[in-house]
Amino acid sequence: MTSNGTTNEPTFMHLQVSELAQVLNDNSHVVVDIRDANTFANGRITGAIHLTNESLADFLREADPDVPVVVCCYHGHSSQQAAQFLVSQDFTQVYSLDGGFSQWQLEHADKISR
């Protein structure tokens, strides 16, 4: 888990797929998936919440900002912007999943829900 910033401003951190696999079973982290609806429906990390423009307001209102949040996208790029946005909304521990769902699917095909 490495920090992304070099300034004192709050920023998201990076999380490796192997690190997420270690904490997934204890429900200590919330996984949010920002991929499109069809792709999400066809396979997602077990327990992931689909986060869209339409569901964002509800998530921000209902989520505990002190619970670690892991943002997942296709390859780990778009998730970085979404993670930084959540940090700006006062979430204290936000991670971008390096490699995204593509990497998760390669390493943990047994932990995918449809």
Secondary structure, 3 states (H helix, E strand, C coil): CEECCCCCCCCCEEECHHHHHHHHCCCCCEEEECCCHHHHHHCEECCCEECCCCCHHHHHHHCCCCCCEEEECCCCCHHHHHHHHHHHCCCCCEEEECCHHHHHHHHCHHHEEC
